[in-house]
């Protein structure tokens, strides 16, 4: 499939990389090696973070954020064994999150 990804859609049925967007912010996860990246692409003063879960609606890991906000560069690391990736924008009150199946 050529072109841009849609919300929570992998590149192909067998692709290992999953990307989910929250506005212009995004998180990417590669199931083949466990590498993830979370990027704050909006200069709105709201931080962005990702967390992973084994069951829908749970929060099985800590938060991993983009340490420098909307400046260049993203937060990244390695994590394995999870079924869902959730990207959230840290806003006043209840944070806004989007989930994707891995």
C-alpha positions, 0 to 999 in steps of 0.5 A: 500500500503506497502513501500515508498511513491511516489511524492505526493501520500498518503498512501491509498485512504483514508489516512489523511497524505500526504508527498511530497519530494524535493530531500531528503527534505520532508514535511508531512501534516495530513488533519485529524488534520492539523499537518504539518512537514517540514524537511531539510535533505540535507547538501547543505546550502539551506534552506527548507520551506513549504507554503499552498494554496487554489488554485493551484499556489497561496500562501495563507500562510507565509513560514514555515521552518526547523529552524535549517537546516539539523541538527536534528529535523524539523519544524512543526505546525498546519494549516487547510483549504488548498488544496495544500501544496508546499515544496520549496528549498531556492536557489539563484534566483528562488526557486525550489518548488514541490506541492501536492494536499491535 
